[in-house]
């Protein structure tokens, strides 16, 4: 980030706490594996259907400040592709959404200064590198979700659909 040197970035990696890293992996990766097992079994037993996971655009383009999250979401993307093959003979399609920056409560806390209500410097950088120039809103996920769950996507499995306003394809 701004004002940080390469040694600051390296130090932040070498000082990562294992417990925090594991917690992020458990929440995001294991938190996808376990429901996929439970729901996948029910879907298989009912004759087939769809599993839709939530990855992240950080699965494709890791962000500098969230190494554990990026690693976990990369795992979700890989799991999605693996499950797509593994469950195909059970008539189960498996895909994932890869949202970019959505103005959730957590992101609001990190990207909006609580005193001024203005965007933080990091938020301004992210928005400047998002071709559509805004954060995603929950409704922005609806079209892809409905499509992937519908028969219109009956030949789509193992896909990771990025919904990030172009952030992952913008060049700096």
C-alpha positions in Angstrom: 0.0 0.0 0.0 0.9 3.7 -0.1 3.9 4.4 2.1 4.8 0.8 2.6 8.2 -0.6 1.4 8.8 -4.1 0.1 10.3 -5.1 3.5 7.1 -3.9 5.2 5.1 -6.2 2.8 7.4 -9.1 3.5 7.3 -8.5 7.2 3.5 -8.5 7.2 3.6 -12.0 5.5 6.2 -13.4 7.9 4.3 -12.1 10.9 0.9 -13.7 9.9 -0.6 -15.5 12.8 -1.4 -19.2 12.0 -4.6 -19.0 14.0 -5.9 -16.1 11.9 -4.9 -17.8 8.6 -6.6 -21.1 9.7 -9.7 -19.2 10.8 -10.0 -17.6 7.4 -9.4 -20.9 5.6 -12.0 -22.6 7.8 -14.6 -20.0 7.3 -14.2 -19.6 3.5 -12.9 -23.0 2.3 -14.1 -25.5 4.8 -17.3 -23.4 5.0 -17.8 -24.3 1.4 -16.7 -27.9 1.5 -19.0 -29.0 4.3 -22.3 -27.5 2.9 -21.3 -28.9 -0.5 -21.1 -32.4 1.0 -24.4 -32.0 2.9 -26.3 -30.3 0.1 -24.6 -32.3 -2.7 -25.8 -35.5 -1.1 -29.4 -34.3 -0.9 -29.2 -33.0 -4.5 -27.7 -36.3 -5.7 -30.4 -38.3 -3.9 -33.1 -36.1 -5.5 -31.9 -36.9 -9.0 -29.6 -34.0 -9.6 -29.5 -30.2 -9.7 -27.0 -27.4 -9.1 -24.6 -26.2 -6.5 -23.6 -22.6 -6.7 -20.5 -21.6 -4.6 -19.3 -18.1 -3.8 -15.6 -17.6 -4.7 -14.2 -14.1 -5.2 -12.4 -12.2 -7.9 -9.4 -12.5 -5.5 -9.4 -16.2 -6.4 -8.2 -15.1 -9.9 -6.3 -12.0 -9.0 -5.0 -12.0 -5.4 -5.1 -8.7 -3.6 -2.1 -7.5 -1.6 -3.7 -7.2 1.8 -5.8 -10.4 2.1 -3.5 -13.4 1.5 -5.5 -15.9 3.6 -8.8 -14.8 2.0 -7.3 -14.9 -1.5 -5.9 -18.4 -0.8 -9.2 -19.6 0.6 -11.2 -18.3 -2.3 -8.8 -19.8 -4.8 -9.5 -23.1 -3.0 -13.2 -22.5 -3.4 -12.7 -21.9 -7.2 -10.6 -25.1 -7.4 -13.1 -27.1 -5.4 -15.9 -25.8 -7.7 -14.0 -27.1 -10.7 -13.2 -30.4 -9.1 -16.7 -30.9 -7.9 -18.1 -30.1 -11.4 -16.2 -33.1 -12.7 -16.7 -35.3 -9.7 -20.4 -34.8 -9.5 -21.2 -34.6 -13.2 -22.2 -38.3 -13.3 -24.7 -37.6 -10.5 -26.4 -35.0 -12.7 -25.1 -32.2 -10.6 -23.7 -29.0 -12.1 -21.3 -27.0 -9.9 -20.4 -23.4 -10.6 -19.3 -20.3 -8.6 -19.8 -16.6 -8.6 -16.7 -14.5 -8.1 -17.9 -11.2 -6.8 -15.6 -8.2 -6.7 -16.0 -5.3 -4.3 -19.6 -5.1 -3.0 -20.5 -2.5 -0.5 -21.2 -4.8 2.4 -21.1 -3.8 6.1 -17.6 -5.2 6.4 -16.4 -3.3 3.3 -18.2 -0.2 4.4 -16.2 -0.4 7.7 -12.9 -0.7 5.8 -13.6 1.7 2.9 -15.6 4.5 4.3 -14.1 6.8 7.0 -16.5 6.7 9.9 -15.8 10.3 10.9 -16.2 12.0 7.5 -18.3 9.5 5.5 -15.7 9.8 2.7 -14.0 7.0 0.9 -10.7 5.9 2.3 -7.6 6.2 0.1 -7.8 2.4 -0.5 -11.4 2.7 -1.6 -10.6 5.5 -4.0 -7.8 3.4 -5.5 -10.1 0.5 -6.0 -12.9 2.6 -7.5 -10.4 4.2 -9.8 -9.4 0.8 -11.1 -12.9 -0.5 -11.5 -14.0 0.4 -15.1 -17.7 0.7 -14.1 -16.6 3.1 -11.4 -18.7 1.9 -8.5 -19.1 -0.8 -5.9 -21.3 -3.8 -6.6 -24.8 -4.0 -5.0 -26.5 -7.2 -4.0 -28.9 -7.0 -6.9 -25.9 -7.1 -9.3 -25.5 -10.8 -8.4 -29.1 -11.8 -9.3 -28.8 -12.2 -13.0 -25.9 -14.6 -12.9 -27.4 -16.5 -10.0 -30.7 -17.0 -11.7 -29.0 -18.0 -14.9 -26.6 -20.5 -13.3 -29.4 -22.1 -11.3 -31.7 -22.3 -14.4 -32.0 -24.7 -17.2 -30.7 -22.0 -19.5 -27.2 -22.9 -18.1 -27.8 -26.7 -18.4 -24.4 -27.0 -20.3 -22.5 -24.9 -17.8 -20.5 -26.5 -15.1 -17.1 -25.8 -13.6 -17.4 -22.1 -14.4 -16.3 -19.2 -12.2 -18.4 -16.1 -13.2 -16.7 -12.9 -12.2 -19.0 -10.0 -11.2 -16.7 -7.2 -10.4 -17.4 -4.2 -12.6 -14.3 -5.0 -14.6 -11.8 -4.7 -11.8 -10.1 -8.0 -12.6 -9.6 -7.1 -16.2 -8.5 -3.5 -15.8 -4.9 -2.7 -16.4 -3.0 -0.2 -14.2 
